[in-house]
Amino acid sequence: MMVPAMAEPGPTTNAPVSAEAAPGSLIAHIGEQSIHLTMVGGGEWTLPIGVVSLVDGPLERADRPRPEHLTNALGAVTDHLDDVLIESPIVGAATQLALAGPHAAMIARVELGVSEVPTDYVLERVDADDVFRTLVAEPRDERLHNPGLDADHVDTIIAACCAVLALLRRLDLQRADVHHKELRG
């Protein structure tokens, strides 16, 4: 079930569209309570699940989530995306994905071990999987020591990985452009 786009502020409307966000590309703003999807050239949807709702829900605020927590978190995002795909099958035809916002950028920062995501950075799905596998094996105190990870994201980074991986896997994409800034479709 989808909620109106007003459930959480969506992408900033005055931000530029990146060169990678060509018509037919999908922009996903990973938020705290929702994931806002915009198809470049038309169409917007809001998945009523974000990183905080994943942490509070399927991940059960577990210090080291169990496999079933992770499966449920990935499945929750996938289920909501499936609702969008039923309503608008064109979303499934997206050949490019752009990830926007600080939660998406944090995954790239951890993968690179840096404090700033380079312009035009592309996160490969295999690298997102690697970050995910590394972080889920670490208790919170160890996660804090990952280069690039801000302390204010230590509790949500696993949920952010679940959101990004669920999108990449369900859309059968191997990479996504990562932007710290908001994008507009």
Secondary structure, DSSP 4 states (H G I P E B T S, - for coil): ----GGGS----TTSPPPTT--TT-EEEEE-SS-EEEEETTS-EEEES--HHHHHHTTTTT-SS--HHHHHHHHHHHHHHHHHHHHH-GGGGG---EEEESHHHHHHHHHHHT-SSPPTTEEEEHHHHHHHHHHHHTS-HHHHTTSTT--GGGTTTHHHHHHHHHHHHHHTT-SEEEEESS----
